[in-house]
């Protein structure tokens, strides 16, 4: 089965059990059409006043920029090795689609959450 289908099935499971809620630091949320390009997961750093501060997740390692790795990616609701871009960004809370999972205690300490 393709990685896309595995991610789709995991997202359906996450959507069915989590619903909409208030994101908290250390959670992984699915965002629709992030940066006008594609749907992708984000690592929530903070949520206040309807604005979410986050770091973008990707499955691509990079030799050009330093990316942090989510070590326990499966626990975080992800199907494959995931890297987190260093740039901190913000989006409106309404852009979040569903919660996928949460970082493990180890990863929370690593990311300072």
C-alpha positions in Angstrom: 0.0 0.0 0.0 1.3 3.4 -0.8 2.5 5.9 1.8 -0.2 8.2 0.7 -2.9 5.6 1.4 -1.4 4.8 4.8 -1.4 8.5 5.7 -5.0 8.8 4.5 -6.1 5.9 6.7 -4.3 7.3 9.7 -5.8 10.7 9.1 -9.3 9.2 9.0 -8.7 7.4 12.3 -7.4 10.5 13.9 -10.3 12.6 12.6 -12.8 10.1 14.0 -11.3 10.0 17.5 -10.0 13.5 18.0 -12.4 15.9 16.3 -11.9 19.6 16.7 -10.4 20.9 19.9 -8.0 23.5 21.1 -4.4 22.6 20.0 -1.8 22.5 22.7 2.0 22.6 22.5 3.5 19.4 21.4 0.6 18.2 19.3 0.7 17.4 15.6 -2.2 18.8 13.6 -3.1 18.4 9.9 -3.4 21.7 8.0 -5.2 22.0 4.6 -3.4 23.8 1.8 -0.5 25.1 3.9 1.4 27.9 2.1 -1.0 27.5 -0.8 0.9 24.4 -1.8 -0.3 21.2 -0.2 -1.8 19.6 2.9 0.7 18.7 5.6 1.2 18.2 9.3 2.5 20.9 11.7 4.0 20.9 15.2 2.0 23.2 17.4 4.1 25.5 19.6 1.4 27.7 21.0 -2.3 28.6 20.5 -3.6 32.0 21.7 -6.2 34.4 20.5 -7.2 32.3 17.5 -3.7 32.1 16.2 -1.5 29.0 16.1 2.3 29.3 16.3 3.9 26.3 14.6 6.8 24.6 12.8 6.2 22.9 9.5 6.7 19.1 9.3 8.1 17.3 6.2 9.3 13.8 5.3 12.3 15.2 3.4 15.7 15.4 4.9 17.7 18.4 3.8 21.4 19.0 3.3 20.8 22.7 2.9 19.0 23.5 6.1 19.1 22.1 9.6 15.9 20.2 10.4 15.0 18.6 13.7 13.8 15.0 13.7 10.7 13.6 15.4 12.2 10.4 16.9 9.0 8.8 17.9 7.1 9.7 14.8 4.6 6.8 15.0 3.5 7.9 18.5 2.9 11.4 17.1 0.4 10.0 14.5 2.8 10.0 11.6 3.6 7.0 9.3 7.2 7.7 8.4 10.3 9.6 9.5 9.4 13.2 9.9 11.6 16.4 10.1 10.6 19.8 11.5 11.7 23.0 9.7 13.4 25.5 12.1 11.2 28.5 11.0 8.5 29.5 13.5 5.3 30.6 11.7 1.7 31.5 12.5 -1.7 30.7 11.0 -5.3 31.3 12.0 -6.8 28.5 14.2 -9.5 27.9 11.6 -6.9 26.5 9.2 -6.4 23.4 11.3 -8.3 20.3 10.1 -7.7 17.6 12.8 -5.3 16.5 15.5 -3.0 13.6 14.4 -1.2 12.9 17.6 1.2 14.1 20.2 4.9 14.1 20.7 6.4 11.6 23.1 8.0 12.9 26.3 11.4 12.4 24.8 10.5 14.5 21.8 8.8 17.1 23.9 12.0 17.6 25.9 14.0 17.7 22.7 11.8 20.5 21.2 11.5 22.3 24.6 7.8 21.8 25.0 
